[in-house]
Amino acid sequence: MAAVFAAWIMVTVLVMEAAIVMGGFQRTLKLDRRIPLVSHELELSRLRERDRLRHGRLLQSSGGVVDFPVQGTYDPFLVGLYYTKLQLGSPPKEYYVQIDTGSDVLWIGCNSCNGCPESSGLRIELNSYDPGSSSTSSFISCSDPRCNAGLESLDSGCSGQGNQCSYTFQYGDGSGTSGYYVADLLYFDTILEGSTTANSTAPIMFGCSMLQTGDLTKSERAVDGIFGLGQQSLSVISQLSSQGIAPKVFSHCLKGNNGGGGILVFGEILEPNMVYTPLVPSQPHYNLDLRSISVGGQVLPIDPSVFSTSTSRGTIVDSGTTLAYLADEAYDAFADAITKTVSQTVRPVLSKGNQCYLITSSVADIFPQVSLNFAGGASLILNPPDYLVQENSIGGAAVWCIGFQKIPGQGITILGDLVLKDKIIVYDLANQRIGWTDYDCSMSVNVSANLNSGRTEFVNAGQMSNDGSSREHLRSMIALLIPLFVLNALLFS
């Protein structure tokens, strides 16, 4: 009888695990966040330099939920970026592309590209797109309405040669890319009406890069292209939304611990504690109306005009930035308030120009909460690990530094991974708002698609494992369960 009971317990546990995996709606697109370079530790000055180059790349310019399981590790002392593997063309071919909320266009390095890297320090195999090898590829002509949309946002151009719609993107770090637009099939998986639709396709327009310059030519962090997740009409999220394939909203949840991973979905993650603030209208980026900053419950004496949005000011949510940045006029007040709060219990030190502290106990026991207060009464609460980074150790004491940095002479505030991690972030383009809440990003989430046909909810979408083999895991689990069900039936018959 004990053996029968043990077998019953084993079957029950396996059935429950399979149900959780099947309820998780695992998808196959893989999003990575890590660059495994030989030297992992970086100084904050190098991280600032990387982010400076990154900021130069912020361009001025009836369906279901599309689910991208996330892999990788967040760590501000690893040189990294977010990228996913897309399938394009017929037959489909795989491409690794950087996830970029600061631009709108998906572009891929094409065959015969001048300056495109041939290898990558990410240890991924780079591929180039060849329009001639895809039976579903077509060029975008100058008269195509999609080309006109690019012309309006200054992302496109038109030359008489071949009547092809072209583009040239020049970034602030001196790098750039140019090429022409094509249309082809994008392959993806969706969750529709509570079930999985595998190998869905949709025609999308994207760039075929023929020239890359500057930092884009380097192989250290090379990928096949850039996946723009901006809100303009040429972004993939806008294109899929206009076709009724996905809602005009996407969400992410990035794990902050060493295990890494997270979730990215084209859809709205539902959580009861979400707070929202409006997007600043008519801006090319995800700009928010930051009103004030509080440290330990005390509002800092910063003129609200410091955070006002203009061509050279404003607060941007950008998951492509590793650290976080405060407008020049706000940084000193912020750093001084932190130092004043903890100066009686820790030793403030300057480390290579950064405000740091020698600590022998937990930062959570010493440092105050920080609150970023936005329009509409929404506040983004930052605990000490959300604004501090550990740099090294000296004589048994840990050195923690303020992760917020200052861009001298600049009025831009940028909320990067340092403050976005361990939170659900929802980019609701349809309602022009961004929302957030604290969350354990290793857990599954509820996602909804709000389309013309009404609101549909999907339970437990997102990542359930970090090994990128969710479908194989599900198949093997089902194969294992079949003989166990037979055994169960024999034992209890």
LUMZAMAR-46782 format. One record per residue (C-alpha): residue in one letter; x, y, z. Coordinates in pm, whole numbers, m for minus. Layout:
+-----+--------+--------+--------+
| res |     px |     py |     pz |
+-----+--------+--------+--------+
|   A |      X |      Y |      Z |
...
+-----+--------+--------+--------+
***
This chain:
+-----+--------+--------+--------+
| res |     px |     py |     pz |
+-----+--------+--------+--------+
|   M |      0 |      0 |      0 |
|   A |    291 |    237 |     73 |
|   A |    432 |    167 |   m274 |
|   V |     94 |    244 |   m430 |
|   F |     66 |    570 |   m233 |
|   A |    421 |    672 |   m335 |
|   A |    345 |    603 |   m700 |
|   W |     26 |    806 |   m673 |
|   I |    219 |   1098 |   m520 |
|   M |    478 |   1083 |   m799 |
|   V |    211 |   1086 |  m1068 |
|   T |     29 |   1374 |   m900 |
|   V |    345 |   1585 |   m873 |
|   L |    438 |   1523 |  m1236 |
|   V |     86 |   1600 |  m1354 |
|   M |     89 |   1928 |  m1161 |
|   E |    430 |   2024 |  m1303 |
|   A |    314 |   1949 |  m1656 |
|   A |     m1 |   2151 |  m1599 |
|   I |    207 |   2447 |  m1485 |
|   V |    431 |   2423 |  m1791 |
|   M |    137 |   2384 |  m2027 |
|   G |    m39 |   2674 |  m1855 |
|   G |    277 |   2879 |  m1904 |
|   F |    220 |   2896 |  m2281 |
|   Q |    590 |   2862 |  m2357 |
|   R |    700 |   3024 |  m2680 |
|   T |   1010 |   2968 |  m2887 |
|   L |   1153 |   3316 |  m2942 |
|   K |   1451 |   3356 |  m2712 |
|   L |   1560 |   3687 |  m2560 |
|   D |   1908 |   3703 |  m2418 |
|   R |   2071 |   3960 |  m2191 |
|   R |   2440 |   3895 |  m2151 |
|   I |   2770 |   3928 |  m2328 |
|   P |   3019 |   3663 |  m2212 |
|   L |   3339 |   3857 |  m2257 |
|   V |   3671 |   3749 |  m2107 |
|   S |   3676 |   4036 |  m1856 |
|   H |   3341 |   4079 |  m1680 |
|   E |   3420 |   4352 |  m1430 |
|   L |   3398 |   4708 |  m1552 |
|   E |   3445 |   5042 |  m1390 |
|   L |   3147 |   5273 |  m1368 |
|   S |   3330 |   5511 |  m1600 |
|   R |   3328 |   5246 |  m1872 |
|   L |   2961 |   5174 |  m1812 |
|   R |   2887 |   5546 |  m1844 |
|   E |   3082 |   5554 |  m2169 |
|   R |   2888 |   5256 |  m2300 |
|   D |   2561 |   5421 |  m2205 |
|   R |   2677 |   5748 |  m2367 |
|   L |   2724 |   5565 |  m2693 |
|   R |   2388 |   5395 |  m2638 |
|   H |   2215 |   5728 |  m2585 |
|   G |   2350 |   5848 |  m2916 |
|   R |   2141 |   5576 |  m3072 |
|   L |   1810 |   5708 |  m2946 |
|   L |   1662 |   5801 |  m3281 |
|   Q |   1467 |   6125 |  m3315 |
|   S |   1269 |   6016 |  m3553 |
|   S |   m807 |   4072 |  m3404 |
|   G |   m510 |   3879 |  m3258 |
|   G |   m347 |   3748 |  m2950 |
|   V |    m47 |   3777 |  m2726 |
|   V |    297 |   3731 |  m2883 |
|   D |    528 |   3589 |  m2618 |
|   F |    910 |   3614 |  m2605 |
|   P |   1067 |   3414 |  m2318 |
|   V |   1367 |   3601 |  m2179 |
|   Q |   1707 |   3461 |  m2091 |
|   G |   2023 |   3622 |  m1963 |
|   T |   2148 |   3799 |  m1654 |
|   Y |   2113 |   4156 |  m1538 |
|   D |   2436 |   4286 |  m1388 |
|   P |   2558 |   4645 |  m1429 |
|   F |   2918 |   4520 |  m1427 |
|   L |   2866 |   4300 |  m1732 |
|   V |   2879 |   4459 |  m2073 |
|   G |   2546 |   4342 |  m2216 |
|   L |   2245 |   4412 |  m2430 |
|   Y |   1906 |   4258 |  m2488 |
|   Y |   1856 |   4058 |  m2805 |
|   T |   1609 |   3812 |  m2945 |
|   K |   1615 |   3558 |  m3225 |
|   L |   1373 |   3629 |  m3508 |
|   Q |   1282 |   3418 |  m3809 |
|   L |   1235 |   3597 |  m4141 |
|   G |   1182 |   3492 |  m4502 |
|   S |   1081 |   3179 |  m4692 |
|   P |   1233 |   2943 |  m4605 |
|   P |   1272 |   3107 |  m4263 |
|   K |   1619 |   3205 |  m4148 |
|   E |   1722 |   3305 |  m3795 |
|   Y |   1863 |   3645 |  m3699 |
|   Y |   1976 |   3786 |  m3365 |
|   V |   1860 |   4144 |  m3317 |
|   Q |   1904 |   4392 |  m3034 |
|   I |   1590 |   4491 |  m2846 |
|   D |   1576 |   4870 |  m2864 |
|   T |   1295 |   5084 |  m2719 |
|   G |   1478 |   5397 |  m2837 |
|   S |   1420 |   5342 |  m3209 |
|   D |   1133 |   5233 |  m3429 |
|   V |   1269 |   5030 |  m3720 |
|   L |   1373 |   4666 |  m3742 |
|   W |   1678 |   4637 |  m3966 |
|   I |   1901 |   4341 |  m4052 |
|   G |   2250 |   4336 |  m4203 |
|   C |   2218 |   4226 |  m4566 |
|   N |   2442 |   4025 |  m4792 |
|   S |   2716 |   4236 |  m4952 |
|   C |   2695 |   4472 |  m4653 |
|   N |   2996 |   4699 |  m4615 |
|   G |   3115 |   4715 |  m4254 |
|   C |   2884 |   4450 |  m4110 |
|   P |   3070 |   4233 |  m3853 |
|   E |   3132 |   3872 |  m3948 |
|   S |   3171 |   3738 |  m3594 |
|   S |   3037 |   3826 |  m3250 |
|   G |   3174 |   3830 |  m2896 |
|   L |   2828 |   3714 |  m2791 |
|   R |   2921 |   3367 |  m2915 |
|   I |   2634 |   3364 |  m3160 |
|   E |   2645 |   3285 |  m3529 |
|   L |   2578 |   3596 |  m3735 |
|   N |   2364 |   3574 |  m4047 |
|   S |   2294 |   3820 |  m4326 |
|   Y |   1960 |   3865 |  m4498 |
|   D |   1946 |   3793 |  m4871 |
|   P |   1626 |   3917 |  m5037 |
|   G |   1697 |   3702 |  m5341 |
|   S |   1694 |   3379 |  m5141 |
|   S |   1346 |   3435 |  m4995 |
|   S |   1046 |   3354 |  m5212 |
|   T |    826 |   3595 |  m5013 |
|   S |   1060 |   3895 |  m5018 |
|   S |    963 |   4217 |  m5198 |
|   F |   1115 |   4563 |  m5225 |
|   I |    938 |   4872 |  m5095 |
|   S |    890 |   5128 |  m5369 |
|   C |    894 |   5504 |  m5325 |
|   S |    520 |   5515 |  m5390 |
|   D |    440 |   5263 |  m5117 |
|   P |    238 |   5423 |  m4831 |
|   R |    476 |   5263 |  m4582 |
|   C |    765 |   5452 |  m4738 |
|   N |    565 |   5773 |  m4704 |
|   A |    517 |   5698 |  m4335 |
|   G |    894 |   5673 |  m4299 |
|   L |    943 |   5996 |  m4488 |
|   E |    712 |   6175 |  m4245 |
|   S |    918 |   6058 |  m3946 |
|   L |   1247 |   6134 |  m4124 |
|   D |   1338 |   5764 |  m4116 |
|   S |   1320 |   5710 |  m4492 |
|   G |   1443 |   5855 |  m4815 |
|   C |   1383 |   5797 |  m5181 |
|   S |   1624 |   5783 |  m5470 |
|   G |   1557 |   5752 |  m5836 |
|   Q |   1777 |   5445 |  m5861 |
|   G |   1548 |   5146 |  m5877 |
|   N |   1258 |   5340 |  m5722 |
|   Q |   1355 |   5185 |  m5387 |
|   C |   1261 |   5329 |  m5050 |
|   S |   1585 |   5376 |  m4859 |
|   Y |   1696 |   5488 |  m4513 |
|   T |   1998 |   5637 |  m4339 |
|   F |   2026 |   5635 |  m3960 |
|   Q |   2306 |   5841 |  m3807 |
|   Y |   2367 |   5800 |  m3436 |
|   G |   2516 |   6042 |  m3187 |
|   D |   2824 |   5824 |  m3127 |
|   G |   2927 |   5861 |  m3491 |
|   S |   2805 |   5518 |  m3597 |
|   G |   2535 |   5468 |  m3855 |
|   T |   2363 |   5241 |  m4099 |
|   S |   2204 |   5284 |  m4437 |
|   G |   2020 |   5059 |  m4674 |
|   Y |   1678 |   5001 |  m4824 |
|   Y |   1344 |   4868 |  m4704 |
|   V |   1203 |   4527 |  m4787 |
|   A |    892 |   4332 |  m4688 |
|   D |    895 |   3966 |  m4589 |
|   L |    731 |   3720 |  m4353 |
|   L |    801 |   3727 |  m3980 |
|   Y |    749 |   3397 |  m3796 |
|   F |    629 |   3394 |  m3436 |
|   D |    410 |   3211 |  m3186 |
|   T |     95 |   3359 |  m3036 |
|   I |   m146 |   3276 |  m2755 |
|   L |   m498 |   3311 |  m2893 |
|   E |   m823 |   3244 |  m2708 |
|   G |   m637 |   3047 |  m2443 |
|   S |   m455 |   2816 |  m2686 |
|   T |   m127 |   2813 |  m2871 |
|   T |    m98 |   2904 |  m3238 |
|   A |    245 |   2789 |  m3350 |
|   N |    437 |   2915 |  m3652 |
|   S |    218 |   3215 |  m3722 |
|   T |    338 |   3454 |  m3990 |
|   A |    280 |   3816 |  m4083 |
|   P |    427 |   4036 |  m4355 |
|   I |    635 |   4317 |  m4209 |
|   M |    852 |   4594 |  m4347 |
|   F |   1212 |   4618 |  m4226 |
|   G |   1546 |   4760 |  m4327 |
|   C |   1813 |   4578 |  m4525 |
|   S |   2142 |   4732 |  m4410 |
|   M |   2407 |   4774 |  m4679 |
|   L |   2648 |   4993 |  m4482 |
|   Q |   2747 |   5012 |  m4117 |
|   T |   2993 |   5254 |  m3963 |
|   G |   3146 |   5334 |  m3624 |
|   D |   3056 |   5118 |  m3325 |
|   L |   2823 |   4904 |  m3535 |
|   T |   3124 |   4758 |  m3718 |
|   K |   3278 |   4615 |  m3400 |
|   S |   3244 |   4244 |  m3334 |
|   E |   3254 |   4264 |  m2952 |
|   R |   2877 |   4312 |  m2912 |
|   A |   2773 |   4238 |  m3268 |
|   V |   2427 |   4112 |  m3356 |
|   D |   2252 |   4082 |  m3691 |
|   G |   2053 |   4401 |  m3651 |
|   I |   1834 |   4615 |  m3427 |
|   F |   1474 |   4546 |  m3328 |
|   G |   1309 |   4885 |  m3276 |
|   L |   1023 |   4879 |  m3021 |
|   G |    931 |   5246 |  m3045 |
|   Q |    579 |   5374 |  m3091 |
|   Q |    596 |   5507 |  m3447 |
|   S |    414 |   5337 |  m3737 |
|   L |    721 |   5156 |  m3873 |
|   S |    792 |   4963 |  m3552 |
|   V |    705 |   4593 |  m3551 |
|   I |    465 |   4636 |  m3258 |
|   S |    276 |   4901 |  m3459 |
|   Q |    276 |   4689 |  m3774 |
|   L |    140 |   4379 |  m3598 |
|   S |   m118 |   4591 |  m3418 |
|   S |   m241 |   4748 |  m3742 |
|   Q |   m288 |   4396 |  m3884 |
|   G |   m494 |   4290 |  m3581 |
|   I |   m235 |   4030 |  m3482 |
|   A |   m124 |   4181 |  m3150 |
|   P |   m251 |   4458 |  m2924 |
|   K |    m73 |   4794 |  m2931 |
|   V |     89 |   4734 |  m2595 |
|   F |    395 |   4541 |  m2482 |
|   S |    539 |   4452 |  m2142 |
|   H |    860 |   4327 |  m1991 |
|   C |    979 |   4199 |  m1654 |
|   L |   1356 |   4161 |  m1609 |
|   K |   1501 |   3956 |  m1327 |
|   G |   1764 |   4139 |  m1125 |
|   N |   1936 |   3850 |   m951 |
|   N |   2216 |   3632 |  m1080 |
|   G |   1972 |   3376 |  m1215 |
|   G |   1864 |   3623 |  m1481 |
|   G |   1578 |   3574 |  m1721 |
|   G |   1244 |   3747 |  m1742 |
|   I |    949 |   3805 |  m1971 |
|   L |    875 |   4007 |  m2285 |
|   V |    526 |   3997 |  m2437 |
|   F |    331 |   4188 |  m2698 |
|   G |     34 |   4234 |  m2468 |
|   E |    m54 |   4390 |  m2133 |
|   I |     65 |   4210 |  m1820 |
|   L |   m215 |   4228 |  m1562 |
|   E |   m135 |   4284 |  m1196 |
|   P |   m364 |   4439 |   m932 |
|   N |    m94 |   4675 |   m800 |
|   M |     m5 |   4836 |  m1133 |
|   V |     23 |   5214 |  m1133 |
|   Y |     18 |   5418 |  m1454 |
|   T |    135 |   5759 |  m1564 |
|   P |     66 |   5924 |  m1902 |
|   L |    324 |   5941 |  m2177 |
|   V |    422 |   6293 |  m2272 |
|   P |    245 |   6344 |  m2606 |
|   S |    417 |   6407 |  m2940 |
|   Q |    757 |   6274 |  m2831 |
|   P |    975 |   6030 |  m3027 |
|   H |   1069 |   5829 |  m2715 |
|   Y |    892 |   5694 |  m2408 |
|   N |    893 |   6025 |  m2221 |
|   L |    732 |   6058 |  m1877 |
|   D |    639 |   6370 |  m1681 |
|   L |    865 |   6345 |  m1374 |
|   R |    752 |   6603 |  m1116 |
|   S |    981 |   6548 |   m815 |
|   I |   1217 |   6310 |   m633 |
|   S |   1185 |   6210 |   m268 |
|   V |   1460 |   6058 |    m52 |
|   G |   1347 |   5899 |    275 |
|   G |   1005 |   6063 |    233 |
|   Q |   1148 |   6415 |    188 |
|   V |   1097 |   6592 |   m144 |
|   L |   1426 |   6725 |   m278 |
|   P |   1455 |   7101 |   m343 |
|   I |   1475 |   7070 |   m722 |
|   D |   1305 |   7319 |   m953 |
|   P |   1029 |   7123 |  m1137 |
|   S |   1136 |   7288 |  m1463 |
|   V |   1451 |   7073 |  m1449 |
|   F |   1233 |   6775 |  m1547 |
|   S |   1021 |   6950 |  m1811 |
|   T |   1014 |   6790 |  m2156 |
|   S |   1163 |   6971 |  m2455 |
|   T |   1399 |   6893 |  m2740 |
|   S |   1691 |   6872 |  m2495 |
|   R |   1515 |   6779 |  m2169 |
|   G |   1285 |   6516 |  m2030 |
|   T |   1265 |   6175 |  m1864 |
|   I |   1299 |   5868 |  m2084 |
|   V |   1230 |   5502 |  m2003 |
|   D |   1498 |   5304 |  m2185 |
|   S |   1571 |   4938 |  m2118 |
|   G |   1876 |   4963 |  m2343 |
|   T |   2061 |   5172 |  m2082 |
|   T |   2250 |   4980 |  m1814 |
|   L |   2259 |   5242 |  m1537 |
|   A |   2031 |   5541 |  m1473 |
|   Y |   2095 |   5911 |  m1534 |
|   L |   1972 |   6230 |  m1373 |
|   A |   1955 |   6575 |  m1525 |
|   D |   2266 |   6776 |  m1435 |
|   E |   2075 |   7017 |  m1210 |
|   A |   1913 |   6732 |  m1013 |
|   Y |   2207 |   6501 |   m952 |
|   D |   2389 |   6690 |   m676 |
|   A |   2073 |   6734 |   m466 |
|   F |   2002 |   6362 |   m500 |
|   A |   2355 |   6247 |   m409 |
|   D |   2379 |   6494 |   m120 |
|   A |   2049 |   6373 |     27 |
|   I |   2163 |   6008 |     16 |
|   T |   2496 |   6095 |    177 |
|   K |   2336 |   6306 |    449 |
|   T |   2093 |   6027 |    538 |
|   V |   2361 |   5759 |    582 |
|   S |   2669 |   5959 |    686 |
|   Q |   2629 |   5869 |   1055 |
|   T |   2649 |   5494 |    991 |
|   V |   2871 |   5453 |    681 |
|   R |   3183 |   5619 |    549 |
|   P |   3130 |   5820 |    228 |
|   V |   3418 |   5795 |    m20 |
|   L |   3484 |   5907 |   m375 |
|   S |   3586 |   5629 |   m612 |
|   K |   3701 |   5747 |   m955 |
|   G |   3459 |   6036 |   m945 |
|   N |   3164 |   5833 |   m815 |
|   Q |   2994 |   5890 |   m479 |
|   C |   3044 |   5564 |   m291 |
|   Y |   3017 |   5429 |     62 |
|   L |   3207 |   5175 |    272 |
|   I |   2951 |   4936 |    420 |
|   T |   2984 |   4643 |    658 |
|   S |   2615 |   4550 |    681 |
|   S |   2319 |   4520 |    447 |
|   V |   2240 |   4827 |    234 |
|   A |   1871 |   4762 |    298 |
|   D |   1927 |   4834 |    668 |
|   I |   2106 |   5163 |    608 |
|   F |   1992 |   5338 |    292 |
|   P |   1656 |   5512 |    243 |
|   Q |   1387 |   5450 |    m10 |
|   V |   1379 |   5680 |   m310 |
|   S |   1058 |   5782 |   m484 |
|   L |   1032 |   5917 |   m838 |
|   N |    703 |   6105 |   m848 |
|   F |    524 |   6138 |  m1181 |
|   A |    217 |   6308 |  m1321 |
|   G |   m112 |   6156 |  m1210 |
|   G |     17 |   6068 |   m865 |
|   A |    214 |   5760 |   m976 |
|   S |    539 |   5698 |   m790 |
|   L |    819 |   5460 |   m879 |
|   I |    958 |   5336 |   m547 |
|   L |   1327 |   5247 |   m552 |
|   N |   1479 |   5035 |   m280 |
|   P |   1856 |   5064 |   m221 |
|   P |   1951 |   4791 |   m474 |
|   D |   1754 |   4988 |   m735 |
|   Y |   1982 |   5291 |   m716 |
|   L |   2308 |   5149 |   m577 |
|   V |   2565 |   4921 |   m738 |
|   Q |   2837 |   4725 |   m560 |
|   E |   3178 |   4808 |   m703 |
|   N |   3431 |   4610 |   m496 |
|   S |   3547 |   4538 |   m140 |
|   I |   3815 |   4706 |     72 |
|   G |   3943 |   4547 |    394 |
|   G |   3626 |   4351 |    458 |
|   A |   3397 |   4645 |    380 |
|   A |   3185 |   4647 |     66 |
|   V |   3201 |   4953 |   m159 |
|   W |   2857 |   5055 |   m284 |
|   C |   2818 |   5346 |   m525 |
|   I |   2523 |   5553 |   m640 |
|   G |   2417 |   5395 |   m967 |
|   F |   2251 |   5711 |  m1089 |
|   Q |   2497 |   5905 |  m1301 |
|   K |   2517 |   6264 |  m1421 |
|   I |   2548 |   6375 |  m1782 |
|   P |   2734 |   6707 |  m1748 |
|   G |   2553 |   6991 |  m1916 |
|   Q |   2255 |   6774 |  m2011 |
|   G |   1897 |   6797 |  m1890 |
|   I |   1802 |   6439 |  m1977 |
|   T |   1692 |   6186 |  m1713 |
|   I |   1712 |   5826 |  m1830 |
|   L |   1563 |   5531 |  m1640 |
|   G |   1770 |   5228 |  m1739 |
|   D |   1793 |   4867 |  m1626 |
|   L |   1916 |   4961 |  m1279 |
|   V |   1569 |   5091 |  m1185 |
|   L |   1358 |   4884 |  m1424 |
|   K |   1468 |   4541 |  m1301 |
|   D |   1243 |   4328 |  m1080 |
|   K |    939 |   4521 |  m1201 |
|   I |    668 |   4469 |  m1455 |
|   I |    683 |   4757 |  m1702 |
|   V |    388 |   4802 |  m1938 |
|   Y |    415 |   5023 |  m2248 |
|   D |     49 |   5091 |  m2328 |
|   L |     70 |   5269 |  m2662 |
|   A |   m303 |   5247 |  m2728 |
|   N |   m379 |   5450 |  m2416 |
|   Q |    m52 |   5647 |  m2420 |
|   R |     66 |   5549 |  m2074 |
|   I |    333 |   5345 |  m1897 |
|   G |    271 |   5136 |  m1587 |
|   W |    479 |   4941 |  m1336 |
|   T |    476 |   4735 |  m1021 |
|   D |    732 |   4533 |   m824 |
|   Y |    730 |   4167 |   m925 |
|   D |    928 |   3843 |   m904 |
|   C |   1014 |   3810 |  m1272 |
|   S |   1087 |   3438 |  m1237 |
|   M |    713 |   3384 |  m1200 |
|   S |    458 |   3355 |  m1479 |
|   V |    217 |   3639 |  m1547 |
|   N |   m137 |   3707 |  m1665 |
|   V |   m152 |   3884 |  m1998 |
|   S |   m444 |   4034 |  m2187 |
|   A |   m502 |   4148 |  m2542 |
|   N |   m746 |   4437 |  m2574 |
|   L |   m854 |   4428 |  m2938 |
|   N |  m1161 |   4542 |  m3128 |
|   S |  m1333 |   4214 |  m3047 |
|   G |  m1305 |   4280 |  m2674 |
|   R |  m1078 |   4196 |  m2385 |
|   T |   m930 |   3849 |  m2371 |
|   E |   m724 |   3728 |  m2077 |
|   F |   m448 |   3468 |  m2092 |
|   V |   m322 |   3305 |  m1776 |
|   N |     41 |   3219 |  m1701 |
|   A |    207 |   3353 |  m2013 |
|   G |    580 |   3412 |  m2018 |
|   Q |    892 |   3232 |  m1912 |
|   M |    885 |   2923 |  m1695 |
|   S |   1251 |   2822 |  m1740 |
|   N |   1574 |   2992 |  m1835 |
|   D |   1724 |   2724 |  m2056 |
|   G |   1546 |   2827 |  m2376 |
|   S |   1413 |   2474 |  m2431 |
|   S |   1057 |   2509 |  m2302 |
|   R |    894 |   2329 |  m2594 |
|   E |   1138 |   2037 |  m2574 |
|   H |   1082 |   2024 |  m2196 |
|   L |    705 |   2007 |  m2249 |
|   R |    735 |   1729 |  m2507 |
|   S |    964 |   1521 |  m2286 |
|   M |    732 |   1577 |  m1988 |
|   I |    431 |   1451 |  m2187 |
|   A |    634 |   1150 |  m2304 |
|   L |    719 |   1074 |  m1942 |
|   L |    362 |   1113 |  m1822 |
|   I |    210 |    860 |  m2066 |
|   P |    361 |    548 |  m1907 |
|   L |    300 |    692 |  m1559 |
|   F |    m71 |    736 |  m1637 |
|   V |    m77 |    372 |  m1749 |
|   L |     99 |    268 |  m1427 |
|   N |   m148 |    472 |  m1223 |
|   A |   m440 |    303 |  m1394 |
|   L |   m297 |    m44 |  m1322 |
|   L |   m228 |     36 |   m956 |
|   F |   m576 |    167 |   m885 |
|   S |   m779 |    m69 |  m1107 |
+-----+--------+--------+--------+
***
